[in-house]
Amino acid sequence: MKRFFTGLAAIVLAVLIAVPVMTAPAEAATSVTVTGGDNVKGGETFTVTVTYSGGSVGRVVADMSYDNSMLTYISGGSSLGNTGYIELKNAGTGEDIVFNLKFQALKDGETSIKVETREMYDLNENYLDNPSAVKNVIIEGNASDEELVDPEMAPEDEYEPSLIGVDEKEDEVDFTMTLAIGAAVAAL
């Protein structure tokens, strides 16, 4: 009987030690914040910064929506044109992922910019949560016709393609070439 309880105690102790080792560490909470463009004047161009942080963010795919009768989108996301919708995509290194989006205020009033995350993964491709955020923008006055920016005429260098590094693979070996070289050496 003593042997039974000693064996049982050993099993319980092994389980108690193994459970914390097998449990994945909790990731830091992820968040998205939207800053900038609090109070702007009609005709003014301004920058809205969207920041993803926490949880060693590896890549993000998100949607930004805005009222294109109140704001003109100029640059900074993964979409072109002033449609009221902007896709935000980027890969990171585990630090914050930041998007700087440029808009022009069009007419007097209050509007909002909404960010909703579709996909977010850490550096190990583990799925993270889908934070969202809303930013209110107050516009004072209307833009004059002379001040209006044509989003199609925005300088090309302001558009930065995203997903940098997503398709890159480290030192991938071409086994076909290795086999061909090996066959050539064997034929000698």
Rosetta constraint file for C-alpha pairs under 8 A:
AtomPair CA 1 CA 5 HARMONIC 6.54 0.50
AtomPair CA 2 CA 6 HARMONIC 6.19 0.50
AtomPair CA 3 CA 7 HARMONIC 6.13 0.50
AtomPair CA 4 CA 8 HARMONIC 6.10 0.50
AtomPair CA 5 CA 9 HARMONIC 5.94 0.50
AtomPair CA 6 CA 10 HARMONIC 6.25 0.50
AtomPair CA 7 CA 11 HARMONIC 6.33 0.50
AtomPair CA 8 CA 12 HARMONIC 6.23 0.50
AtomPair CA 9 CA 13 HARMONIC 6.07 0.50
AtomPair CA 10 CA 14 HARMONIC 6.15 0.50
AtomPair CA 11 CA 15 HARMONIC 6.26 0.50
AtomPair CA 12 CA 16 HARMONIC 6.19 0.50
AtomPair CA 13 CA 17 HARMONIC 6.25 0.50
AtomPair CA 14 CA 18 HARMONIC 6.06 0.50
AtomPair CA 15 CA 19 HARMONIC 6.03 0.50
AtomPair CA 16 CA 20 HARMONIC 7.40 0.50
AtomPair CA 17 CA 21 HARMONIC 7.01 0.50
AtomPair CA 18 CA 22 HARMONIC 6.09 0.50
AtomPair CA 19 CA 23 HARMONIC 6.12 0.50
AtomPair CA 27 CA 55 HARMONIC 5.22 0.50
AtomPair CA 28 CA 54 HARMONIC 5.51 0.50
AtomPair CA 28 CA 55 HARMONIC 4.54 0.50
AtomPair CA 28 CA 56 HARMONIC 7.91 0.50
AtomPair CA 29 CA 54 HARMONIC 5.61 0.50
AtomPair CA 29 CA 55 HARMONIC 5.90 0.50
AtomPair CA 30 CA 52 HARMONIC 7.16 0.50
AtomPair CA 30 CA 53 HARMONIC 5.61 0.50
AtomPair CA 30 CA 54 HARMONIC 4.34 0.50
AtomPair CA 30 CA 55 HARMONIC 5.48 0.50
AtomPair CA 30 CA 57 HARMONIC 7.96 0.50
AtomPair CA 30 CA 128 HARMONIC 7.42 0.50
AtomPair CA 30 CA 129 HARMONIC 6.95 0.50
AtomPair CA 30 CA 131 HARMONIC 7.16 0.50
AtomPair CA 31 CA 52 HARMONIC 5.74 0.50
AtomPair CA 31 CA 53 HARMONIC 5.55 0.50
AtomPair CA 31 CA 54 HARMONIC 6.50 0.50
AtomPair CA 31 CA 131 HARMONIC 5.63 0.50
AtomPair CA 31 CA 132 HARMONIC 7.76 0.50
AtomPair CA 32 CA 50 HARMONIC 6.81 0.50
AtomPair CA 32 CA 51 HARMONIC 5.45 0.50
AtomPair CA 32 CA 52 HARMONIC 4.54 0.50
AtomPair CA 32 CA 53 HARMONIC 6.56 0.50
AtomPair CA 32 CA 131 HARMONIC 5.96 0.50
AtomPair CA 32 CA 132 HARMONIC 6.28 0.50
AtomPair CA 32 CA 133 HARMONIC 6.40 0.50
AtomPair CA 33 CA 49 HARMONIC 7.92 0.50
AtomPair CA 33 CA 50 HARMONIC 5.67 0.50
AtomPair CA 33 CA 51 HARMONIC 5.28 0.50
AtomPair CA 33 CA 52 HARMONIC 6.78 0.50
AtomPair CA 33 CA 133 HARMONIC 6.26 0.50
AtomPair CA 34 CA 48 HARMONIC 6.72 0.50
AtomPair CA 34 CA 49 HARMONIC 5.59 0.50
AtomPair CA 34 CA 50 HARMONIC 4.59 0.50
AtomPair CA 34 CA 51 HARMONIC 6.58 0.50
AtomPair CA 34 CA 133 HARMONIC 6.70 0.50
AtomPair CA 34 CA 134 HARMONIC 7.12 0.50
AtomPair CA 34 CA 135 HARMONIC 6.07 0.50
AtomPair CA 35 CA 48 HARMONIC 5.67 0.50
AtomPair CA 35 CA 49 HARMONIC 5.23 0.50
AtomPair CA 35 CA 50 HARMONIC 6.69 0.50
AtomPair CA 35 CA 135 HARMONIC 7.23 0.50
AtomPair CA 36 CA 46 HARMONIC 7.60 0.50
AtomPair CA 36 CA 47 HARMONIC 6.11 0.50
AtomPair CA 36 CA 48 HARMONIC 4.69 0.50
AtomPair CA 36 CA 49 HARMONIC 6.28 0.50
AtomPair CA 37 CA 46 HARMONIC 6.09 0.50
AtomPair CA 37 CA 47 HARMONIC 6.48 0.50
AtomPair CA 37 CA 48 HARMONIC 5.99 0.50
AtomPair CA 37 CA 137 HARMONIC 5.82 0.50
AtomPair CA 37 CA 138 HARMONIC 7.81 0.50
AtomPair CA 38 CA 136 HARMONIC 6.87 0.50
AtomPair CA 38 CA 137 HARMONIC 5.08 0.50
AtomPair CA 38 CA 138 HARMONIC 6.12 0.50
AtomPair CA 39 CA 137 HARMONIC 6.20 0.50
AtomPair CA 39 CA 138 HARMONIC 4.87 0.50
AtomPair CA 39 CA 139 HARMONIC 5.99 0.50
AtomPair CA 39 CA 140 HARMONIC 7.37 0.50
AtomPair CA 40 CA 44 HARMONIC 6.53 0.50
AtomPair CA 40 CA 46 HARMONIC 7.66 0.50
AtomPair CA 40 CA 105 HARMONIC 6.94 0.50
AtomPair CA 40 CA 137 HARMONIC 7.54 0.50
AtomPair CA 40 CA 138 HARMONIC 6.34 0.50
AtomPair CA 40 CA 139 HARMONIC 5.04 0.50
AtomPair CA 40 CA 140 HARMONIC 6.23 0.50
AtomPair CA 41 CA 105 HARMONIC 6.69 0.50
AtomPair CA 41 CA 139 HARMONIC 5.40 0.50
AtomPair CA 41 CA 140 HARMONIC 4.70 0.50
AtomPair CA 41 CA 141 HARMONIC 5.91 0.50
AtomPair CA 41 CA 142 HARMONIC 7.47 0.50
AtomPair CA 41 CA 143 HARMONIC 7.89 0.50
AtomPair CA 42 CA 104 HARMONIC 7.81 0.50
AtomPair CA 42 CA 105 HARMONIC 4.97 0.50
AtomPair CA 42 CA 106 HARMONIC 5.18 0.50
AtomPair CA 42 CA 107 HARMONIC 5.51 0.50
AtomPair CA 42 CA 108 HARMONIC 6.53 0.50
AtomPair CA 42 CA 139 HARMONIC 6.00 0.50
AtomPair CA 42 CA 140 HARMONIC 5.82 0.50
AtomPair CA 42 CA 141 HARMONIC 4.86 0.50
AtomPair CA 42 CA 142 HARMONIC 4.35 0.50
AtomPair CA 42 CA 143 HARMONIC 4.32 0.50
AtomPair CA 42 CA 144 HARMONIC 7.86 0.50
AtomPair CA 43 CA 104 HARMONIC 6.13 0.50
AtomPair CA 43 CA 105 HARMONIC 5.31 0.50
AtomPair CA 43 CA 106 HARMONIC 5.71 0.50
AtomPair CA 43 CA 107 HARMONIC 7.92 0.50
AtomPair CA 43 CA 142 HARMONIC 6.68 0.50
AtomPair CA 43 CA 143 HARMONIC 3.96 0.50
AtomPair CA 43 CA 144 HARMONIC 6.65 0.50
AtomPair CA 43 CA 147 HARMONIC 5.51 0.50
AtomPair CA 43 CA 148 HARMONIC 6.40 0.50
AtomPair CA 44 CA 104 HARMONIC 5.63 0.50
AtomPair CA 44 CA 105 HARMONIC 5.65 0.50
AtomPair CA 44 CA 143 HARMONIC 7.63 0.50
AtomPair CA 45 CA 102 HARMONIC 6.87 0.50
AtomPair CA 45 CA 103 HARMONIC 5.53 0.50
AtomPair CA 45 CA 104 HARMONIC 4.16 0.50
AtomPair CA 45 CA 105 HARMONIC 6.38 0.50
AtomPair CA 46 CA 102 HARMONIC 5.71 0.50
AtomPair CA 46 CA 103 HARMONIC 5.52 0.50
AtomPair CA 46 CA 104 HARMONIC 6.27 0.50
AtomPair CA 46 CA 105 HARMONIC 7.84 0.50
AtomPair CA 47 CA 100 HARMONIC 6.26 0.50
AtomPair CA 47 CA 101 HARMONIC 5.43 0.50
AtomPair CA 47 CA 102 HARMONIC 4.50 0.50
AtomPair CA 47 CA 103 HARMONIC 6.28 0.50
AtomPair CA 48 CA 100 HARMONIC 5.83 0.50
AtomPair CA 48 CA 101 HARMONIC 5.19 0.50
AtomPair CA 48 CA 102 HARMONIC 6.40 0.50
AtomPair CA 48 CA 103 HARMONIC 7.62 0.50
AtomPair CA 49 CA 98 HARMONIC 6.86 0.50
AtomPair CA 49 CA 99 HARMONIC 5.67 0.50
AtomPair CA 49 CA 100 HARMONIC 4.59 0.50
AtomPair CA 49 CA 101 HARMONIC 6.28 0.50
AtomPair CA 50 CA 98 HARMONIC 5.68 0.50
AtomPair CA 50 CA 99 HARMONIC 5.09 0.50
AtomPair CA 50 CA 100 HARMONIC 6.53 0.50
AtomPair CA 50 CA 101 HARMONIC 7.90 0.50
AtomPair CA 51 CA 96 HARMONIC 6.54 0.50
AtomPair CA 51 CA 97 HARMONIC 5.79 0.50
AtomPair CA 51 CA 98 HARMONIC 4.52 0.50
AtomPair CA 51 CA 99 HARMONIC 6.52 0.50
AtomPair CA 52 CA 57 HARMONIC 7.44 0.50
AtomPair CA 52 CA 96 HARMONIC 5.48 0.50
AtomPair CA 52 CA 97 HARMONIC 5.09 0.50
AtomPair CA 52 CA 98 HARMONIC 6.38 0.50
AtomPair CA 53 CA 57 HARMONIC 6.63 0.50
AtomPair CA 53 CA 95 HARMONIC 7.01 0.50
AtomPair CA 53 CA 96 HARMONIC 4.62 0.50
AtomPair CA 53 CA 97 HARMONIC 6.69 0.50
AtomPair CA 54 CA 95 HARMONIC 7.85 0.50
AtomPair CA 54 CA 96 HARMONIC 7.22 0.50
AtomPair CA 55 CA 94 HARMONIC 7.72 0.50
AtomPair CA 55 CA 122 HARMONIC 6.49 0.50
AtomPair CA 55 CA 128 HARMONIC 7.57 0.50
AtomPair CA 56 CA 93 HARMONIC 7.65 0.50
AtomPair CA 56 CA 94 HARMONIC 4.00 0.50
AtomPair CA 56 CA 95 HARMONIC 6.10 0.50
AtomPair CA 56 CA 96 HARMONIC 7.85 0.50
AtomPair CA 56 CA 122 HARMONIC 5.36 0.50
AtomPair CA 56 CA 123 HARMONIC 6.34 0.50
AtomPair CA 57 CA 92 HARMONIC 6.57 0.50
AtomPair CA 57 CA 93 HARMONIC 7.25 0.50
AtomPair CA 57 CA 94 HARMONIC 4.83 0.50
AtomPair CA 57 CA 95 HARMONIC 6.48 0.50
AtomPair CA 57 CA 96 HARMONIC 6.79 0.50
AtomPair CA 57 CA 97 HARMONIC 7.23 0.50
AtomPair CA 57 CA 120 HARMONIC 7.19 0.50
AtomPair CA 57 CA 121 HARMONIC 6.10 0.50
AtomPair CA 57 CA 122 HARMONIC 4.46 0.50
AtomPair CA 57 CA 123 HARMONIC 6.28 0.50
AtomPair CA 58 CA 91 HARMONIC 5.63 0.50
AtomPair CA 58 CA 92 HARMONIC 4.82 0.50
AtomPair CA 58 CA 93 HARMONIC 5.87 0.50
AtomPair CA 58 CA 94 HARMONIC 5.39 0.50
AtomPair CA 58 CA 120 HARMONIC 7.56 0.50
AtomPair CA 58 CA 121 HARMONIC 5.55 0.50
AtomPair CA 58 CA 122 HARMONIC 4.33 0.50
AtomPair CA 58 CA 123 HARMONIC 4.24 0.50
AtomPair CA 58 CA 124 HARMONIC 7.59 0.50
AtomPair CA 58 CA 125 HARMONIC 7.31 0.50
AtomPair CA 59 CA 89 HARMONIC 7.52 0.50
AtomPair CA 59 CA 90 HARMONIC 5.67 0.50
AtomPair CA 59 CA 91 HARMONIC 4.03 0.50
AtomPair CA 59 CA 92 HARMONIC 5.69 0.50
AtomPair CA 59 CA 97 HARMONIC 7.94 0.50
AtomPair CA 59 CA 120 HARMONIC 5.75 0.50
AtomPair CA 59 CA 121 HARMONIC 5.48 0.50
AtomPair CA 59 CA 122 HARMONIC 6.72 0.50
AtomPair CA 59 CA 123 HARMONIC 7.56 0.50
AtomPair CA 59 CA 163 HARMONIC 7.69 0.50
AtomPair CA 60 CA 88 HARMONIC 7.49 0.50
AtomPair CA 60 CA 89 HARMONIC 5.55 0.50
AtomPair CA 60 CA 90 HARMONIC 5.59 0.50
AtomPair CA 60 CA 91 HARMONIC 6.42 0.50
AtomPair CA 60 CA 97 HARMONIC 7.95 0.50
AtomPair CA 60 CA 117 HARMONIC 7.44 0.50
AtomPair CA 60 CA 118 HARMONIC 7.82 0.50
AtomPair CA 60 CA 119 HARMONIC 5.74 0.50
AtomPair CA 60 CA 120 HARMONIC 4.53 0.50
AtomPair CA 60 CA 121 HARMONIC 6.72 0.50
AtomPair CA 61 CA 87 HARMONIC 7.30 0.50
AtomPair CA 61 CA 88 HARMONIC 5.66 0.50
AtomPair CA 61 CA 89 HARMONIC 4.51 0.50
AtomPair CA 61 CA 90 HARMONIC 6.90 0.50
AtomPair CA 61 CA 117 HARMONIC 6.24 0.50
AtomPair CA 61 CA 118 HARMONIC 5.57 0.50
AtomPair CA 61 CA 119 HARMONIC 5.06 0.50
AtomPair CA 61 CA 120 HARMONIC 6.43 0.50
AtomPair CA 62 CA 87 HARMONIC 5.93 0.50
AtomPair CA 62 CA 88 HARMONIC 4.98 0.50
AtomPair CA 62 CA 89 HARMONIC 6.47 0.50
AtomPair CA 62 CA 115 HARMONIC 6.84 0.50
AtomPair CA 62 CA 116 HARMONIC 5.64 0.50
AtomPair CA 62 CA 117 HARMONIC 4.14 0.50
AtomPair CA 62 CA 118 HARMONIC 5.02 0.50
AtomPair CA 62 CA 119 HARMONIC 6.74 0.50
AtomPair CA 63 CA 85 HARMONIC 7.01 0.50
AtomPair CA 63 CA 86 HARMONIC 5.89 0.50
AtomPair CA 63 CA 87 HARMONIC 4.79 0.50
AtomPair CA 63 CA 88 HARMONIC 6.00 0.50
AtomPair CA 63 CA 115 HARMONIC 5.70 0.50
AtomPair CA 63 CA 116 HARMONIC 5.32 0.50
AtomPair CA 63 CA 117 HARMONIC 6.31 0.50
AtomPair CA 63 CA 118 HARMONIC 7.08 0.50
AtomPair CA 64 CA 85 HARMONIC 5.72 0.50
AtomPair CA 64 CA 86 HARMONIC 4.99 0.50
AtomPair CA 64 CA 87 HARMONIC 6.22 0.50
AtomPair CA 64 CA 88 HARMONIC 7.17 0.50
AtomPair CA 64 CA 113 HARMONIC 6.90 0.50
AtomPair CA 64 CA 114 HARMONIC 5.46 0.50
AtomPair CA 64 CA 115 HARMONIC 4.47 0.50
AtomPair CA 64 CA 116 HARMONIC 6.50 0.50
AtomPair CA 65 CA 84 HARMONIC 5.49 0.50
AtomPair CA 65 CA 85 HARMONIC 4.58 0.50
AtomPair CA 65 CA 86 HARMONIC 6.36 0.50
AtomPair CA 65 CA 113 HARMONIC 5.85 0.50
AtomPair CA 65 CA 114 HARMONIC 5.26 0.50
AtomPair CA 65 CA 115 HARMONIC 6.68 0.50
AtomPair CA 66 CA 71 HARMONIC 7.29 0.50
AtomPair CA 66 CA 84 HARMONIC 4.96 0.50
AtomPair CA 66 CA 85 HARMONIC 6.52 0.50
AtomPair CA 66 CA 111 HARMONIC 7.74 0.50
AtomPair CA 66 CA 112 HARMONIC 6.29 0.50
AtomPair CA 66 CA 113 HARMONIC 4.81 0.50
AtomPair CA 66 CA 114 HARMONIC 6.60 0.50
AtomPair CA 67 CA 71 HARMONIC 6.18 0.50
AtomPair CA 67 CA 84 HARMONIC 5.57 0.50
AtomPair CA 67 CA 111 HARMONIC 6.95 0.50
AtomPair CA 67 CA 112 HARMONIC 7.40 0.50
AtomPair CA 67 CA 113 HARMONIC 7.71 0.50
AtomPair CA 68 CA 72 HARMONIC 5.74 0.50
AtomPair CA 68 CA 73 HARMONIC 7.63 0.50
AtomPair CA 68 CA 82 HARMONIC 6.49 0.50
AtomPair CA 68 CA 83 HARMONIC 6.49 0.50
AtomPair CA 68 CA 84 HARMONIC 4.98 0.50
AtomPair CA 69 CA 106 HARMONIC 7.21 0.50
AtomPair CA 69 CA 107 HARMONIC 7.90 0.50
AtomPair CA 70 CA 105 HARMONIC 6.32 0.50
AtomPair CA 70 CA 106 HARMONIC 5.09 0.50
AtomPair CA 70 CA 107 HARMONIC 5.61 0.50
AtomPair CA 70 CA 108 HARMONIC 7.93 0.50
AtomPair CA 70 CA 109 HARMONIC 7.95 0.50
AtomPair CA 70 CA 111 HARMONIC 6.95 0.50
AtomPair CA 71 CA 103 HARMONIC 6.30 0.50
AtomPair CA 71 CA 104 HARMONIC 5.56 0.50
AtomPair CA 71 CA 105 HARMONIC 4.88 0.50
AtomPair CA 71 CA 106 HARMONIC 5.44 0.50
AtomPair CA 71 CA 107 HARMONIC 7.87 0.50
AtomPair CA 72 CA 82 HARMONIC 5.95 0.50
AtomPair CA 72 CA 103 HARMONIC 5.38 0.50
AtomPair CA 72 CA 104 HARMONIC 5.03 0.50
AtomPair CA 72 CA 105 HARMONIC 6.68 0.50
AtomPair CA 72 CA 106 HARMONIC 7.06 0.50
AtomPair CA 72 CA 149 HARMONIC 7.69 0.50
AtomPair CA 72 CA 151 HARMONIC 7.06 0.50
AtomPair CA 73 CA 81 HARMONIC 7.11 0.50
AtomPair CA 73 CA 82 HARMONIC 5.31 0.50
AtomPair CA 73 CA 84 HARMONIC 7.95 0.50
AtomPair CA 73 CA 101 HARMONIC 7.72 0.50
AtomPair CA 73 CA 102 HARMONIC 6.31 0.50
AtomPair CA 73 CA 103 HARMONIC 4.59 0.50
AtomPair CA 73 CA 104 HARMONIC 6.67 0.50
AtomPair CA 73 CA 151 HARMONIC 6.55 0.50
AtomPair CA 74 CA 81 HARMONIC 7.67 0.50
AtomPair CA 74 CA 82 HARMONIC 7.50 0.50
AtomPair CA 74 CA 101 HARMONIC 7.51 0.50
AtomPair CA 74 CA 102 HARMONIC 5.31 0.50
AtomPair CA 74 CA 103 HARMONIC 5.34 0.50
AtomPair CA 74 CA 104 HARMONIC 7.26 0.50
AtomPair CA 74 CA 149 HARMONIC 7.93 0.50
AtomPair CA 74 CA 150 HARMONIC 7.96 0.50
AtomPair CA 74 CA 151 HARMONIC 4.97 0.50
AtomPair CA 74 CA 154 HARMONIC 6.38 0.50
AtomPair CA 75 CA 80 HARMONIC 7.46 0.50
AtomPair CA 75 CA 101 HARMONIC 5.65 0.50
AtomPair CA 75 CA 102 HARMONIC 5.18 0.50
AtomPair CA 75 CA 103 HARMONIC 7.34 0.50
AtomPair CA 75 CA 151 HARMONIC 7.88 0.50
AtomPair CA 75 CA 154 HARMONIC 7.44 0.50
AtomPair CA 75 CA 158 HARMONIC 5.99 0.50
AtomPair CA 75 CA 159 HARMONIC 5.63 0.50
AtomPair CA 76 CA 99 HARMONIC 6.49 0.50
AtomPair CA 76 CA 100 HARMONIC 5.42 0.50
AtomPair CA 76 CA 101 HARMONIC 4.19 0.50
AtomPair CA 76 CA 102 HARMONIC 6.18 0.50
AtomPair CA 76 CA 158 HARMONIC 6.77 0.50
AtomPair CA 76 CA 159 HARMONIC 5.76 0.50
AtomPair CA 76 CA 160 HARMONIC 6.58 0.50
AtomPair CA 77 CA 86 HARMONIC 6.26 0.50
AtomPair CA 77 CA 87 HARMONIC 6.18 0.50
AtomPair CA 77 CA 88 HARMONIC 5.24 0.50
AtomPair CA 77 CA 89 HARMONIC 7.50 0.50
AtomPair CA 77 CA 99 HARMONIC 6.90 0.50
AtomPair CA 77 CA 100 HARMONIC 7.67 0.50
AtomPair CA 77 CA 101 HARMONIC 6.28 0.50
AtomPair CA 77 CA 159 HARMONIC 7.26 0.50
AtomPair CA 77 CA 160 HARMONIC 7.42 0.50
AtomPair CA 77 CA 161 HARMONIC 8.00 0.50
AtomPair CA 78 CA 86 HARMONIC 6.81 0.50
AtomPair CA 78 CA 87 HARMONIC 5.28 0.50
AtomPair CA 78 CA 88 HARMONIC 5.35 0.50
AtomPair CA 78 CA 89 HARMONIC 6.20 0.50
AtomPair CA 78 CA 159 HARMONIC 7.77 0.50
AtomPair CA 78 CA 160 HARMONIC 7.41 0.50
AtomPair CA 78 CA 161 HARMONIC 6.19 0.50
AtomPair CA 78 CA 162 HARMONIC 6.44 0.50
AtomPair CA 79 CA 86 HARMONIC 5.32 0.50
AtomPair CA 79 CA 87 HARMONIC 5.56 0.50
AtomPair CA 79 CA 88 HARMONIC 7.66 0.50
AtomPair CA 80 CA 86 HARMONIC 7.70 0.50
AtomPair CA 80 CA 152 HARMONIC 7.94 0.50
AtomPair CA 81 CA 151 HARMONIC 6.20 0.50
AtomPair CA 81 CA 152 HARMONIC 6.44 0.50
AtomPair CA 82 CA 151 HARMONIC 6.61 0.50
AtomPair CA 88 CA 99 HARMONIC 7.61 0.50
AtomPair CA 89 CA 162 HARMONIC 5.70 0.50
AtomPair CA 89 CA 163 HARMONIC 5.95 0.50
AtomPair CA 90 CA 97 HARMONIC 7.30 0.50
AtomPair CA 90 CA 162 HARMONIC 4.77 0.50
AtomPair CA 90 CA 163 HARMONIC 4.21 0.50
AtomPair CA 90 CA 164 HARMONIC 6.52 0.50
AtomPair CA 91 CA 97 HARMONIC 7.50 0.50
AtomPair CA 91 CA 162 HARMONIC 7.21 0.50
AtomPair CA 91 CA 163 HARMONIC 4.92 0.50
AtomPair CA 91 CA 164 HARMONIC 5.80 0.50
AtomPair CA 91 CA 165 HARMONIC 6.63 0.50
AtomPair CA 91 CA 166 HARMONIC 6.24 0.50
AtomPair CA 92 CA 96 HARMONIC 7.43 0.50
AtomPair CA 92 CA 97 HARMONIC 6.04 0.50
AtomPair CA 92 CA 164 HARMONIC 7.91 0.50
AtomPair CA 93 CA 123 HARMONIC 7.14 0.50
AtomPair CA 94 CA 122 HARMONIC 7.14 0.50
AtomPair CA 94 CA 123 HARMONIC 6.24 0.50
AtomPair CA 104 CA 148 HARMONIC 7.87 0.50
AtomPair CA 104 CA 149 HARMONIC 7.26 0.50
AtomPair CA 105 CA 139 HARMONIC 6.52 0.50
AtomPair CA 105 CA 142 HARMONIC 7.95 0.50
AtomPair CA 105 CA 143 HARMONIC 7.07 0.50
AtomPair CA 106 CA 139 HARMONIC 7.82 0.50
AtomPair CA 106 CA 142 HARMONIC 5.78 0.50
AtomPair CA 106 CA 143 HARMONIC 5.08 0.50
AtomPair CA 106 CA 148 HARMONIC 7.70 0.50
AtomPair CA 107 CA 139 HARMONIC 6.55 0.50
AtomPair CA 107 CA 140 HARMONIC 7.43 0.50
AtomPair CA 107 CA 141 HARMONIC 5.98 0.50
AtomPair CA 107 CA 142 HARMONIC 4.06 0.50
AtomPair CA 107 CA 143 HARMONIC 6.02 0.50
AtomPair CA 108 CA 138 HARMONIC 7.81 0.50
AtomPair CA 108 CA 139 HARMONIC 4.98 0.50
AtomPair CA 108 CA 140 HARMONIC 4.96 0.50
AtomPair CA 108 CA 141 HARMONIC 4.47 0.50
AtomPair CA 108 CA 142 HARMONIC 5.24 0.50
AtomPair CA 109 CA 138 HARMONIC 6.00 0.50
AtomPair CA 109 CA 139 HARMONIC 5.21 0.50
AtomPair CA 109 CA 140 HARMONIC 6.64 0.50
AtomPair CA 109 CA 141 HARMONIC 7.84 0.50
AtomPair CA 110 CA 136 HARMONIC 6.95 0.50
AtomPair CA 110 CA 137 HARMONIC 5.70 0.50
AtomPair CA 110 CA 138 HARMONIC 4.48 0.50
AtomPair CA 110 CA 139 HARMONIC 6.03 0.50
AtomPair CA 111 CA 136 HARMONIC 5.78 0.50
AtomPair CA 111 CA 137 HARMONIC 5.33 0.50
AtomPair CA 111 CA 138 HARMONIC 6.56 0.50
AtomPair CA 112 CA 134 HARMONIC 6.60 0.50
AtomPair CA 112 CA 135 HARMONIC 5.41 0.50
AtomPair CA 112 CA 136 HARMONIC 4.29 0.50
AtomPair CA 112 CA 137 HARMONIC 5.74 0.50
AtomPair CA 113 CA 134 HARMONIC 5.68 0.50
AtomPair CA 113 CA 135 HARMONIC 5.09 0.50
AtomPair CA 113 CA 136 HARMONIC 6.41 0.50
AtomPair CA 113 CA 137 HARMONIC 7.59 0.50
AtomPair CA 114 CA 132 HARMONIC 7.55 0.50
AtomPair CA 114 CA 133 HARMONIC 5.91 0.50
AtomPair CA 114 CA 134 HARMONIC 4.46 0.50
AtomPair CA 114 CA 135 HARMONIC 6.42 0.50
AtomPair CA 115 CA 132 HARMONIC 5.40 0.50
AtomPair CA 115 CA 133 HARMONIC 5.24 0.50
AtomPair CA 115 CA 134 HARMONIC 6.32 0.50
AtomPair CA 116 CA 130 HARMONIC 7.28 0.50
AtomPair CA 116 CA 131 HARMONIC 6.70 0.50
AtomPair CA 116 CA 132 HARMONIC 4.55 0.50
AtomPair CA 116 CA 133 HARMONIC 6.81 0.50
AtomPair CA 117 CA 130 HARMONIC 4.96 0.50
AtomPair CA 117 CA 131 HARMONIC 5.89 0.50
AtomPair CA 117 CA 132 HARMONIC 6.06 0.50
AtomPair CA 118 CA 130 HARMONIC 6.46 0.50
AtomPair CA 119 CA 127 HARMONIC 7.64 0.50
AtomPair CA 119 CA 128 HARMONIC 7.77 0.50
AtomPair CA 119 CA 129 HARMONIC 7.97 0.50
AtomPair CA 119 CA 130 HARMONIC 6.68 0.50
AtomPair CA 120 CA 127 HARMONIC 6.09 0.50
AtomPair CA 120 CA 128 HARMONIC 5.34 0.50
AtomPair CA 120 CA 129 HARMONIC 6.70 0.50
AtomPair CA 120 CA 130 HARMONIC 6.70 0.50
AtomPair CA 121 CA 125 HARMONIC 5.13 0.50
AtomPair CA 121 CA 126 HARMONIC 5.29 0.50
AtomPair CA 121 CA 127 HARMONIC 4.53 0.50
AtomPair CA 121 CA 128 HARMONIC 5.20 0.50
AtomPair CA 122 CA 126 HARMONIC 5.41 0.50
AtomPair CA 122 CA 127 HARMONIC 6.65 0.50
AtomPair CA 122 CA 128 HARMONIC 6.65 0.50
AtomPair CA 143 CA 147 HARMONIC 6.10 0.50
AtomPair CA 143 CA 148 HARMONIC 6.63 0.50
AtomPair CA 144 CA 148 HARMONIC 6.70 0.50
AtomPair CA 149 CA 153 HARMONIC 7.82 0.50
AtomPair CA 149 CA 154 HARMONIC 7.92 0.50
AtomPair CA 150 CA 154 HARMONIC 6.86 0.50
AtomPair CA 154 CA 158 HARMONIC 7.33 0.50
AtomPair CA 155 CA 159 HARMONIC 7.69 0.50
AtomPair CA 174 CA 178 HARMONIC 6.49 0.50
AtomPair CA 175 CA 179 HARMONIC 6.07 0.50
AtomPair CA 176 CA 180 HARMONIC 6.25 0.50
AtomPair CA 177 CA 181 HARMONIC 6.16 0.50
AtomPair CA 178 CA 182 HARMONIC 6.11 0.50
AtomPair CA 179 CA 183 HARMONIC 6.11 0.50
AtomPair CA 180 CA 184 HARMONIC 6.20 0.50
AtomPair CA 181 CA 185 HARMONIC 6.21 0.50
AtomPair CA 182 CA 186 HARMONIC 6.16 0.50
AtomPair CA 183 CA 187 HARMONIC 6.16 0.50
AtomPair CA 184 CA 188 HARMONIC 6.68 0.50
